[in-house]
Amino acid sequence: MREPYLEVTFRHGRAVAAYFYLPRRPGQRSYRTRRVEPGLVIDYGRGGQPLGIEITAPTKISLTTLNRVLRELGFPPLKRADFAPLHAA
């Protein structure tokens, strides 16, 4: 996967969880995790590269918070339109 993307899980019309996939090689799996903020957990591959960000409290996470984590990981920030599905319902 070359482009990052956001996947949101809804239940009864509300976002209950989300995952922001970061670019990775096919077949790469999470080897360890690190909690960085309440509601945000980064998954890392065996070589230490970030693979994705688990969003366990999507209604409590702001675009600013997620973008701060992405910047720390060396990725460009999300645009408001890319973040909108978390608060669409």
Helices and strands as residue ranges (DSSP letters): E 5-11, E 14-21, E 32-37, E 40-44, E 50-55, G 58-60, H 63-73, H 80-83, G 84-87
